[in-house]
Amino acid sequence: MKWFALWPSFVNSWKRIEIFLPFIWPRSFQVKIYFVLSFLILALSSAINVYTPIYSKKIVDSLISNNDEEADFRWDLVCIYSLLKYLRSVDDLKRCFWTKVEQNFCKEIEIHVFHHIQKLSVRWHLNRQTGEVLQIMSSSRQSITYLLDLGISTLIPGIIDIVFITGYFTFLFNIWFSTSLCLCLIFYFVFLIVGREKLSKHREEEIEAAYKMKNKSLDSLLNFETVKYFGNEKYEVDSFKKALTKLYDDEFTSMLVSFINRAVENFFLDVSVMIGTLMCVYKVVKTKSLTVGDYVMFGEYFLQLYGVVNTFAYIYSVIREFFTEIESLYILLTEKPEITDCTNAKLLEITGGTIDFRNVFFEYQDKQPILKNISFSVPSGQTVAIVGPSGSGKSTIVRLIFRFYDVISGSILIDGQNIKSVTQESLRRAIGVVPQDTVLFHDTIRYNIAYGDLKASENEIVEAAKAADIHRSIINFRDGYETEVGERGLRLSGGEKQRVAIARIILKAPKIFLLDEATSALDTQTERHIQESLRRVSENRTTLIIAHRLSTIIHADQILVLKEGIIVERGRHEELLEKNGLYASMWRQQLKSENQSTRTIIITE
């Protein structure tokens, strides 16, 4: 029954292999030539490998004769035998060709994986740790490369050797000899399957512990400021120590189980060697049906067969490890993008940039409604601000406009076009956003500004920086526009990061601006400068502002007050103050907070 239970495992394993099969046959004509040459050399190498022991037999038989005077000096056999030994080095040439095939295979897979990750939804990215994804890509690449190398260098030649050697043994001895030999090998592989299945479970625990250890260290290092703010260095070290200890314990358990498996495996192999040797010696001594040369050839073939079977045991463990490590990659590749373009998606055509929300209802996976059938419009060229308490759904509106998520019901239109009916690329190219938490690439200031338009000229980059009022700051840096901003832009101040983000949007030149609490994390003076830059760049453009500080949106053509996913008030700043509702209450509260902050500063000074 155990063998039947292995069938689903085999089917699942094949599914995981099948996903990589399209990448094996290369697209490049040159690499295809390398592929064919590799297998031609493989066939030649295998033929040399199985033919060499035959000449070893002929040399021994030429040396042993009933009459020493009849023995010939067979220099020709020695030369052919030596030539065959030397030609085994042709395998190195095969490795050169196969390396190019292997590199092409891995490159195609890595590009496919990275492209697939880029297509996955924002929800997926928010739920996964970056370090874990990178670890999956790295370990899977190493496993695939190693498995391919084993396949072309060991597995296929080994199968050829086994077929030839068992066939030759049947011819040289009899069918019973080959049957006995095969039975020993079958017993060996039965144990191997059962033993390796148990070992793989321990290996999975070890890999999981390794992931946790690496993720823990990466997470701690990426959040080093938070660690130091709270003085939790000792806690982080203790947590890392605990994860590392668990990893080492799992590694030791895996090693112990592996040792026991190898001991039993070697017993089966040694028994098969003993049976084969006894039968061969009996035929040489008792029946005289074999010569001493046959015995020598038998010994070489059996050592060769022993090496192949022993290598197969190692290959099996590698394959098991491969499937354990490739499981995460398989899950990653079979992950379906949550947001996809419809079949007949068209390019978004911007005429004025009007945004319309029509009875939009939205909730996240926790089934807690965020937006409850809201409707509003942002007319072309006007500025509309959205305010409200935390958790009211303000930032969700920005994510929905970018189509990071799809609405549950209702529709979002831009210039009369439902955003579900246009391509995501054209939609996102038409919109520019300055988020609250600006994250920059770990590259130069020039690169981060130019990211808004990858084809921008040097002059256009500088003009964008001037418009964002950061050009003077940049040229005062030692390296100017070539200044490295550090990981996530940590080498720049909050205001400098925001200005770089604004310059990047100016260079993009979108028809629609979204400002998602772009200055809420800045001090008052920096905020005023940034707000002035934002007003200049968003002039005469459709602008939607998600506001935290109400003083930054008093100029808006319309203000929407959101509470618990419902628009409870709308109007201009003065109109909302006259209503004396939620907006007026929020305005008074902020004025009070600002006055208290001002008094605190005066007292401190």
Secondary structure, DSSP 8 states (H G I E B T S, - for coil): -HHHHHHHHHHHHHHHHHTTGGGTS-SSHHHHHHHHHHHHHHHHHHHHHHHHHHHHHHHHHHH--SSGGG----HHHHHHHHHHHHHTTHHHHHHHHHHHHHHHHHHHHHHHHHHHHHHS-HHHHHHS-HHHHHHHHHHHHHHHHHHHHHIIIIIHHHHHHHHHHHHHHHHHS-HHHHHHHHHHHHHHHHHHHHHHHHHHHHHHHHHHHHHHHHHHHHHHHHTHHHHHHTT-HHHHHHHHHHHHHHHHHHHHHHHHHHHHHHHHHHHHHHHHHHHHHHHHHHIIIII--S-HHHHHHHHHHHHHHHHHHHHHHHHHHHHHHHHHHHHHHHHHHT---SS---TT-B----SS--EEEEEEEEE-TT--EEEEEEEEEE-TT-EEEEE-STTSSHHHHHHHHTTSS--SEEEEEETTEEGGGB-HHHHHHSEEEE-SS----SSBHHHHHHTT-TT--HHHHHHHHHHTT-HHHHHHSTTGGG-B--GGGTTS-HHHHHHHHHHHHHHH--SEEEEESTTTTS-HHHHHHHHHHHHHHTTTSEEEEE-SSGGGSTT-SEEEEEETTEEEEEE-HHHHHHHTSHHHHHHHHHHHHHHHHHHHHHHH-
